């Protein structure tokens, strides 16, 4: 590598680095690969430039890499965590690599994602595999569902089975309504239509009840994100959290508040309004009459019965 007039050739520098380097645009198309990548994987540059980077990812690693790609795009200028995946060599074999991504999509001078890779042995590759990611998704406390644009279930994690009792094999390919309380089906349709209409990466919340196979109803808060235009996801990601206990507590607090408000203005024995409420009602009527164009007359009759206290204390 030689410097011309004291200026280092950056392309020559990249070609001589020991890491495998690829520059990927926002659509996932390869715009540049260094010489080290071509030599290690057996390609010539023209084979790779212009092709989709995900065509070289092992099928079992696609979901993991899609998640990583989406995360990098949403955090421009931030170096990503190391992820492990398998890349396809020119001879069709699979190469375990460790990948670090840096999004420079918002940098007008680059406008792309920069990926650096290094070789891994098989043991290291297994430590951060898609199986690990799937296991993490399955063990989350929330239900995670992928829906297509029509609202049909494409994927559901194990939480749907372990918490709500729905067999994943029986719900995949069917509308989201199949797991919901029928009364909430119209609200669910409106929610999904709103997400689709809002466009790429729109996010909204909804409370939709899930009915389990035994007939039990669960209050669930859903968070949906529109990823239909993402070629790697192509749907709506819906995560749901059971908030039945919270809703029950809210109802209990509301009932207690109403009871306290009623007790403050009503006699506990008869249920009739008490003196305080009566005086407030009279004052409101008098004020309304005074404010009216034709107030008319207001008459108040107050009766006091002698020795009625004993009757009132006993019978209200």
ABEGO torsion letter per residue (X at the ends): XBBBGGBBBAAAAAAABABBBBBBBAAGBBABBBAAAAAAAGBBAAAABGBBAAAABBAAAAAAAAAAAAAAAABBGBBBBBBBBBBBBAAGBBBBBBBBBBBAAABAAAGBBBBBBBBBBAAAAAAABAAAAAAAAAABABBBBBBBAAGBBABBBAAAAAAAGBBAAAABGBBAAAABBAAAAAAAAAAAAAAAAAEBGBBBBBBBBBBBAAGBBBBBBBBBBBAAABAAAGBBBBBBBBAAAAAAAAAAAAAAAAAAAAAAABBAAAGBBBAAAAAAAAAAAAAAAAABABAEBBBBBBBBBBGAAAAAAAAX
